[in-house]
Amino acid sequence: MPTARPFVLPIDPWPQASLGERTAVGSVLILLLALPCLAAALALAVGAILAQHAARSYDLGTRLRACIDRNVPAGRRGAGPRPVRLP
């Protein structure tokens, strides 16, 4: 009957390290991995905000231009303000 041997790595990278030291090294490695992920997420969020702002600004400019075109007669475009007629 075969006996089960415990699985152990052949080489322990820190044979003298305590549990606290191993935990500290692991947390530092996790933070070093998390920083680029957070930076990428922040860059994507800023890009999405800028794209949304540009789209809204373009839509607002288009609506404003259409409103101006509806209110200004075609022959007076660029001729300056309308003269005020007093009764």
Secondary structure per residue as TSV (DSSP state, phi and psi in degrees):
chain	resnum	aa	ss	phi	psi
A	1	M	-	360.0	126.9
A	2	P	-	-73.2	143.7
A	3	T	-	-99.6	143.0
A	4	A	-	-84.5	127.2
A	5	R	-	-99.4	143.4
A	6	P	-	-68.8	143.6
A	7	F	-	-80.4	121.7
A	8	V	-	-133.6	145.2
A	9	L	-	-71.1	145.3
A	10	P	S	-67.0	-28.8
A	11	I	S	-129.0	126.2
A	12	D	-	-88.5	119.5
A	13	P	S	-65.3	-30.0
A	14	W	-	-132.1	82.1
A	15	P	T	-65.4	-26.5
A	16	Q	T	-102.7	2.7
A	17	A	-	-78.3	138.2
A	18	S	-	-80.7	172.7
A	19	L	H	-63.7	-37.6
A	20	G	H	-63.9	-41.8
A	21	E	H	-65.7	-41.4
A	22	R	H	-65.6	-38.3
A	23	T	H	-65.5	-40.5
A	24	A	H	-64.0	-44.0
A	25	V	H	-64.5	-41.3
A	26	G	H	-63.9	-41.0
A	27	S	H	-68.0	-37.3
A	28	V	H	-64.8	-41.7
A	29	L	H	-65.2	-38.1
A	30	I	H	-64.7	-42.6
A	31	L	H	-64.4	-39.6
A	32	L	H	-65.4	-29.2
A	33	L	H	-79.1	-33.9
A	34	A	H	-74.3	-31.5
A	35	L	H	-60.6	-48.5
A	36	P	H	-63.9	-34.4
A	37	C	H	-65.5	-42.9
A	38	L	H	-65.8	-39.3
A	39	A	H	-64.7	-40.4
A	40	A	H	-66.3	-40.7
A	41	A	H	-64.1	-40.5
A	42	L	H	-65.3	-41.6
A	43	A	H	-64.0	-40.2
A	44	L	H	-65.8	-39.6
A	45	A	H	-65.6	-43.5
A	46	V	H	-64.1	-40.7
A	47	G	H	-62.3	-41.0
A	48	A	H	-66.6	-39.4
A	49	I	H	-64.9	-43.6
A	50	L	H	-65.8	-39.2
A	51	A	H	-65.2	-41.2
A	52	Q	H	-65.1	-40.5
A	53	H	H	-63.8	-42.4
A	54	A	H	-64.8	-41.2
A	55	A	H	-64.6	-43.1
A	56	R	H	-67.8	-39.0
A	57	S	H	-64.6	-40.9
A	58	Y	H	-63.8	-43.8
A	59	D	H	-62.9	-41.1
A	60	L	H	-65.9	-42.0
A	61	G	H	-63.8	-39.0
A	62	T	H	-65.5	-43.3
A	63	R	H	-66.0	-40.1
A	64	L	H	-64.3	-42.7
A	65	R	H	-63.9	-40.5
A	66	A	H	-65.0	-38.9
A	67	C	H	-65.4	-41.6
A	68	I	H	-65.3	-43.1
A	69	D	H	-63.9	-33.5
A	70	R	H	-70.8	-31.6
A	71	N	H	-93.9	-16.3
A	72	V	S	-104.2	125.8
A	73	P	-	-61.8	152.1
A	74	A	G	-63.2	-34.0
A	75	G	G	-77.9	-15.5
A	76	R	G	-101.1	4.5
A	77	R	T	-62.7	123.9
A	78	G	T	80.9	6.5
A	79	A	S	-90.8	2.6
A	80	G	-	95.3	-175.9
A	81	P	S	-70.0	153.7
A	82	R	-	-71.1	143.6
A	83	P	-	-71.4	145.5
A	84	V	-	-87.0	127.8
A	85	R	-	-101.1	119.9
A	86	L	-	-90.8	142.8
A	87	P	-	-70.0	360.0
